Amino acid sequence: MNYILFDDNSRNNLLPFTFTRPVSEIRIGILKITEKWELWLKSKVSFFTQDYLQGKYPIKFTNGKNNIWINGKICPNDKLIKEIKALKINQVLISNDTIIAANTGLTAQFNPFHLNSKLEKTASKIEPLALNFIWDIFSKNGAAFQLDFEKLTKGKKSQPLSKTNKHIGKGKIFIEKGANVEASIFNTTNGNIYIGKDASIMEGSLIRGPFALCEQAEVKMGAKIYGPTTIGPNSKVGGEINNSVIFGFSNKGHDGFLGNSVLGEWCNLGADTNNSNLKNNYGNVKIWNYERQKMIDTGLQFCGLFMGDHSKCGINTMFNTGTVTGVNANVFGAGFPPNFISSFSWGGAAGFEKYHFNKAIEVAERVMERRKVELTKEDKNILEYISKLKSA
């Protein structure tokens, strides 16, 4: 089989994170959705996404193999894998009007928005975990974490927890090789804890599961973290964090509060940055939606900050409840900036101006160089495309 992960209409409801990646490259739980499918399927996958993203995330076909198209917003599980592998040629697996997967045989064409009349619909017996809006990333993080934790740790032995630490609760703590964890308190009463390869938790940290610290990520001294929270690879965090997801290579390295929030890659929060995650009137939080170009009701009482890739803020920045920040924005200054900050913006509560593309790229290159990661030509092309979008 040749597996292809496709984006459906939910992509626009998952902006700003899908400005720079296919839907399946979103991290939720421990792994990116792409990594989940490759783990469950035991096979590499490719992508069917926006044209401007295909240079970095190409689609691939293999002669003589049937093409299986899988919705990139859906997280796999064992039952779902069995249903997908049981699909016959020209069959489509559906759940509540959502296409889960399709088998088009040797045909290398598939339109998830207008199904070919030759394709026979078959109903799934389960309702899979799926991302439909950006707040699903943190609100469904606990469920996604448990699926990943069971799959990643099955049949494996954890490294021992140092005696300098204290473990409360009957849940599991799984520590990969090379991780350094000292003089901290872990509470697994409400969920398990996963500590990735070569990750580090410094002394005095207080962590409640479910919690994932991915490869080479770092928790700084005295951090207070409430689950379900995921800290992506090569990220550094400190202060107080509650029910949030950080994709990777991003820093919240100082005191300050981050709650019910999602940070993309290469973000940086200045010291004492705080976000509100609860309105003063305790009402539902509304946030900016790119698809409808207006504020929409999340149905949530707790909802914080959503920050796209390469965006940053200065010290003492205050983000209001339900703030959406686009890609490559630079926020600074006193007062609360608006609830929606467009991509390639420079400024704060006093007002914004356009962040010049070449200057933004210079910063991105310097930031990535510190981690020995190259900003590739494909990356620059993607960012340039976003910088020209009027609605970004």
C-alpha positions as CSV (number, residue, x, y, z in Angstrom):
1,M,0.0,0.0,0.0
2,N,1.0,3.6,-0.7
3,Y,-0.3,5.9,2.1
4,I,-1.1,9.6,1.5
5,L,-2.3,12.0,4.2
6,F,-4.7,14.6,2.8
7,D,-6.1,17.9,4.1
8,D,-9.8,18.5,4.0
9,N,-11.8,21.7,4.6
10,S,-10.9,21.7,8.3
11,R,-7.5,23.0,7.3
12,N,-8.8,26.6,7.2
13,N,-10.2,26.2,10.8
14,L,-6.7,25.1,11.9
15,L,-4.9,28.2,10.7
16,P,-2.5,29.8,11.7
17,F,-0.8,26.5,12.3
18,T,-1.7,25.1,8.8
19,F,-0.2,28.2,7.1
20,T,3.2,26.5,7.4
21,R,2.4,22.8,7.4
22,P,-0.1,20.1,6.3
23,V,-2.8,19.3,8.9
24,S,-1.1,16.0,9.8
25,E,2.1,17.8,10.8
26,I,0.3,19.2,13.9
27,R,1.6,17.8,17.2
28,I,-1.1,16.5,19.6
29,G,-0.5,14.0,22.4
30,I,3.2,13.1,22.1
31,L,3.7,12.8,18.3
32,K,2.8,14.7,15.2
33,I,-0.2,13.1,13.5
34,T,2.1,12.1,10.6
35,E,4.4,10.3,13.0
36,K,1.4,8.5,14.6
37,W,0.3,7.1,11.2
38,E,3.8,6.0,10.3
39,L,4.1,4.2,13.7
40,W,0.7,2.5,13.4
41,L,1.0,1.6,9.7
42,K,4.7,0.7,9.9
43,S,5.1,2.6,6.7
44,K,6.2,6.0,5.4
45,V,3.5,8.4,4.2
46,S,3.4,11.4,1.9
47,F,1.1,14.5,1.7
48,F,-1.7,15.9,-0.4
49,T,-1.9,19.5,0.7
50,Q,-1.9,23.1,-0.6
51,D,0.2,23.7,-3.7
52,Y,2.6,26.2,-2.0
53,L,3.4,23.5,0.7
54,Q,4.0,20.6,-1.6
55,G,7.6,21.6,-2.3
56,K,8.5,20.8,1.3
57,Y,5.8,18.2,1.8
58,P,5.6,16.3,-1.5
59,I,3.1,13.7,-2.6
60,K,4.6,10.3,-3.7
61,F,3.3,7.4,-5.7
62,T,4.8,3.9,-6.0
63,N,4.3,1.8,-9.2
64,G,2.2,-1.3,-8.6
65,K,0.9,-0.2,-5.1
66,N,-2.7,0.7,-4.2
67,N,-3.1,4.3,-3.1
68,I,-4.7,4.7,0.4
69,W,-5.7,8.3,1.1
70,I,-6.1,9.1,4.8
71,N,-7.6,12.3,6.3
72,G,-4.7,14.1,8.0
73,K,-6.8,15.6,10.8
74,I,-7.6,12.1,12.2
75,C,-5.5,10.3,14.8
76,P,-5.1,6.6,14.4
77,N,-5.9,3.7,16.7
78,D,-5.8,-0.1,16.4
79,K,-9.5,-0.4,15.4
80,L,-9.3,2.3,12.8
81,I,-6.2,0.7,11.2
82,K,-8.1,-2.6,10.8
83,E,-10.9,-0.8,9.0
84,I,-8.6,1.1,6.7
85,K,-6.6,-2.0,5.8
86,A,-9.9,-3.8,5.1
87,L,-11.0,-1.2,2.4
88,K,-11.4,-2.7,-1.0
89,I,-10.5,-0.8,-4.2
90,N,-12.9,2.1,-4.8
91,Q,-14.2,2.1,-1.2
92,V,-14.3,5.1,1.1
93,L,-14.5,4.9,4.9
94,I,-16.9,7.5,6.4
95,S,-17.7,8.7,9.9
96,N,-20.4,11.3,10.5
97,D,-20.0,12.7,6.9
98,T,-16.3,13.0,7.4
99,I,-14.0,11.0,5.0
100,I,-11.6,9.0,7.0
101,A,-9.8,7.1,4.2
102,A,-10.2,6.0,0.6
103,N,-8.7,3.2,-1.5
104,T,-8.4,4.3,-5.1
105,G,-6.3,1.4,-6.2
106,L,-3.6,2.2,-8.7
107,T,-5.4,5.5,-9.6
108,A,-3.3,8.4,-8.4
109,Q,-6.2,10.9,-8.3
110,F,-8.5,11.7,-5.4
111,N,-10.6,14.8,-4.5
112,P,-11.7,14.9,-0.9
113,F,-14.1,17.7,-1.6
114,H,-16.0,16.0,-4.5
115,L,-16.0,12.3,-4.3
116,N,-15.9,10.3,-7.5
117,S,-19.2,8.6,-8.1
118,K,-17.4,5.3,-8.5
119,L,-16.3,5.3,-4.9
120,E,-18.5,3.2,-2.6
121,K,-19.1,4.6,0.9
122,T,-18.8,2.4,3.9
123,A,-19.5,3.6,7.5
124,S,-16.9,3.3,10.2
125,K,-17.9,1.6,13.4
126,I,-16.0,4.1,15.5
127,E,-15.8,7.9,15.9
128,P,-12.0,8.7,15.7
129,L,-10.2,11.5,17.5
130,A,-10.0,14.4,15.0
131,L,-8.9,18.0,14.8
132,N,-11.6,20.3,13.5
133,F,-10.7,23.6,15.2
134,I,-7.4,25.0,16.7
135,W,-8.7,24.6,20.3
136,D,-9.1,20.9,19.7
137,I,-5.3,20.7,19.9
138,F,-5.2,21.4,23.6
139,S,-8.8,20.2,24.5
140,K,-8.2,16.7,23.0
141,N,-4.5,16.5,24.0
142,G,-5.2,14.2,26.9
143,A,-6.9,11.6,24.8
144,A,-4.3,11.8,22.1
145,F,-1.5,11.5,24.7
146,Q,-2.9,8.3,26.1
147,L,-3.1,6.6,22.7
148,D,0.5,7.7,22.0
149,F,1.8,6.7,25.4
150,E,0.4,3.1,25.1
151,K,1.8,2.7,21.6
152,L,5.2,4.1,22.3
153,T,5.9,2.3,25.6
154,K,4.3,-1.1,24.8
155,G,6.9,-3.8,25.3
156,K,9.6,-1.3,26.3
157,K,11.4,-0.8,29.6
158,S,11.6,2.7,31.1
159,Q,14.9,4.1,32.5
160,P,14.7,4.3,36.3
161,L,13.5,7.4,38.0
162,S,16.3,8.9,40.2
163,K,15.9,8.7,43.9
164,T,16.2,12.5,44.2
165,N,12.6,12.7,42.7
166,K,9.3,12.0,44.3
167,H,6.5,10.1,42.5
168,I,2.9,10.5,43.7
169,G,0.0,8.5,42.2
170,K,-0.5,5.1,40.6
171,G,0.1,6.2,37.0
172,K,3.2,5.4,35.0
173,I,6.4,7.5,34.4
174,F,8.2,6.4,31.3
175,I,11.7,7.8,30.7
176,E,13.6,7.3,27.5
177,K,17.4,6.9,27.3
178,G,19.6,9.9,27.9
179,A,16.9,11.8,29.8
180,N,18.1,13.7,33.0
181,V,15.5,14.1,35.7
182,E,16.4,15.3,39.2
183,A,14.9,16.6,42.4
184,S,11.4,17.1,41.1
185,I,7.9,16.0,42.1
186,F,5.7,14.0,39.7
187,N,2.0,13.4,40.2
188,T,0.4,10.7,38.0
189,T,-2.9,10.6,39.8
190,N,-4.7,12.0,36.7
191,G,-2.5,10.7,33.9
192,N,0.9,9.2,32.9
193,I,4.1,11.1,32.3
194,Y,6.4,10.6,29.3
195,I,10.0,11.9,29.2
196,G,11.7,11.7,25.8
197,K,15.2,10.8,24.8
198,D,17.9,13.3,26.0
199,A,15.2,15.5,27.6
200,S,15.9,17.3,30.9
201,I,13.9,18.3,33.9
202,M,15.8,20.5,36.3
203,E,15.4,20.4,40.1
204,G,12.4,21.8,41.9
205,S,9.9,21.2,39.1
206,L,6.3,20.2,39.9
207,I,4.6,18.2,37.2
208,R,1.1,16.7,37.1
209,G,0.2,14.2,34.3
210,P,-0.8,13.7,31.6
211,F,2.5,15.2,30.5
212,A,4.9,14.7,27.6
213,L,8.3,16.2,27.3
214,C,9.7,15.3,23.9
215,E,13.2,14.6,22.7
216,Q,15.9,17.1,23.8
217,A,13.3,19.4,25.4
218,E,14.0,21.1,28.7
219,V,12.0,22.0,31.8
220,K,13.8,24.7,33.8
221,M,14.1,25.0,37.6
222,G,11.0,25.4,39.6
223,A,8.5,25.0,36.8
224,K,4.9,24.2,37.6
225,I,3.1,22.2,34.9
226,Y,-0.5,20.9,34.9
227,G,-1.6,18.3,32.4
228,P,-2.6,17.5,29.8
229,T,0.4,19.3,28.5
230,T,2.9,18.5,25.7
231,I,6.3,20.2,25.3
232,G,7.6,19.4,21.8
233,P,11.2,18.5,20.9
234,N,14.0,21.0,21.5
235,S,11.7,23.4,23.4
236,K,12.6,25.1,26.7
237,V,9.9,25.9,29.3
238,G,9.7,27.4,32.7
239,G,7.1,29.2,35.0
240,E,3.5,28.0,35.0
241,I,1.9,26.0,32.2
242,N,-1.6,24.4,32.1
243,N,-3.2,22.2,29.5
244,S,-1.1,23.5,26.6
245,V,0.7,22.2,23.5
246,I,4.1,23.4,22.2
247,F,4.9,22.0,18.8
248,G,8.7,22.1,19.0
249,F,11.8,24.4,18.9
250,S,9.9,27.0,20.9
251,N,10.8,28.7,24.2
252,K,8.8,29.8,27.2
253,G,11.8,29.8,29.3
254,H,10.9,32.2,32.1
255,D,8.2,32.9,34.7
256,G,4.8,33.8,33.5
257,F,1.6,31.8,32.8
258,L,0.6,29.9,29.6
259,G,-2.7,28.1,29.8
260,N,-5.1,26.4,27.4
261,S,-2.8,27.5,24.6
262,V,-0.9,26.3,21.5
263,L,2.4,27.5,20.3
264,G,3.8,26.5,16.9
265,E,7.5,26.1,16.1
266,W,10.3,28.6,16.6
267,C,8.2,30.8,18.9
268,N,9.6,32.7,21.9
269,L,7.8,34.2,24.8
270,G,9.7,37.0,26.7
271,A,10.1,36.9,30.5
272,D,6.9,37.3,32.5
273,T,4.7,36.9,29.5
274,N,1.2,35.9,30.6
275,N,-2.0,34.9,28.8
276,S,-5.5,35.1,30.1
277,N,-7.5,31.9,29.6
278,L,-10.7,32.9,31.4
279,K,-12.9,35.9,30.8
280,N,-13.9,38.1,33.8
281,N,-17.6,37.3,33.2
282,Y,-16.8,33.5,33.0
283,G,-18.5,33.3,29.6
284,N,-17.6,31.3,26.5
285,V,-14.4,32.5,24.7
286,K,-14.6,33.8,21.2
287,I,-11.6,33.7,18.9
288,W,-10.7,34.8,15.4
289,N,-11.5,32.3,12.6
290,Y,-9.6,32.6,9.3
291,E,-12.2,30.7,7.3
292,R,-15.1,33.0,8.3
293,Q,-13.0,36.1,8.8
294,K,-14.6,36.9,12.1
295,M,-14.7,36.0,15.8
296,I,-16.5,32.7,16.5
297,D,-17.6,31.0,19.8
298,T,-15.4,28.2,20.9
299,G,-17.9,26.9,23.4
300,L,-15.1,26.8,25.9
301,Q,-14.9,28.7,29.2
302,F,-11.1,28.3,29.2
303,C,-9.2,29.2,26.1
304,G,-5.9,31.1,25.8
305,L,-3.2,31.9,23.2
306,F,-2.7,30.5,19.7
307,M,0.7,31.5,18.2
308,G,1.8,30.6,14.7
309,D,5.4,29.6,13.7
310,H,8.2,32.1,14.1
311,S,6.2,34.5,16.2
312,K,7.7,36.2,19.3
313,C,6.9,38.6,22.1
314,G,8.9,40.8,24.4
315,I,9.1,40.8,28.1
316,N,5.9,41.4,30.2
317,T,3.6,40.9,27.2
318,M,0.0,40.4,28.2
319,F,-2.3,38.4,25.9
320,N,-6.0,38.6,26.3
321,T,-8.3,35.6,26.5
322,G,-8.5,33.7,23.1
323,T,-5.8,35.6,21.3
324,V,-4.8,34.4,17.8
325,T,-1.3,35.4,16.5
326,G,-0.3,34.6,13.0
327,V,3.0,33.5,11.5
328,N,6.2,35.6,12.0
329,A,4.6,38.3,14.2
330,N,6.7,40.3,16.6
331,V,4.7,41.6,19.6
332,F,6.1,44.0,22.2
333,G,5.2,47.0,24.4
334,A,2.8,47.8,27.3
335,G,-0.9,47.0,27.4
336,F,-3.0,44.2,25.8
337,P,-2.5,43.7,22.1
338,P,-5.6,42.9,20.0
339,N,-7.2,39.5,20.1
340,F,-6.1,38.9,16.5
341,I,-2.6,39.7,15.3
342,S,-2.0,39.1,11.7
343,S,1.1,37.4,10.2
344,F,4.2,39.5,9.6
345,S,3.1,42.2,12.0
346,W,5.4,44.3,14.1
347,G,4.1,46.2,17.2
348,G,1.7,45.9,20.1
349,A,-1.2,47.6,21.9
350,A,-0.2,51.0,20.4
351,G,-0.6,49.6,16.9
352,F,1.1,47.4,14.3
353,E,3.0,47.9,11.1
354,K,4.1,45.4,8.4
355,Y,7.1,43.3,9.5
356,H,9.4,43.6,6.5
357,F,9.9,40.1,4.9
358,N,13.7,40.3,4.6
359,K,14.1,41.4,8.2
360,A,11.8,38.6,9.4
361,I,13.8,36.0,7.5
362,E,17.1,37.3,9.0
363,V,15.7,36.8,12.5
364,A,14.4,33.3,11.6
365,E,17.7,32.3,10.2
366,R,19.6,33.5,13.3
367,V,17.1,31.7,15.6
368,M,17.3,28.5,13.7
369,E,21.1,28.7,13.3
370,R,21.4,28.6,17.2
371,R,19.8,25.1,17.1
372,K,21.9,24.1,14.1
373,V,18.8,23.9,11.8
374,E,18.8,25.4,8.3
375,L,16.0,27.7,7.0
376,T,15.7,26.0,3.7
377,K,14.7,27.4,0.3
378,E,11.4,25.6,0.7
379,D,10.8,27.2,4.1
380,K,11.5,30.7,2.7
381,N,9.2,30.1,-0.2
382,I,6.4,29.1,2.2
383,L,7.0,32.2,4.4
384,E,7.1,34.5,1.4
385,Y,3.8,33.1,0.2
386,I,2.2,33.7,3.6
387,S,3.7,37.2,3.8
388,K,1.7,38.2,0.7
389,L,-1.6,36.8,1.8
390,K,-4.1,39.6,2.7
391,S,-6.0,37.4,5.1
392,A,-3.0,35.9,7.0
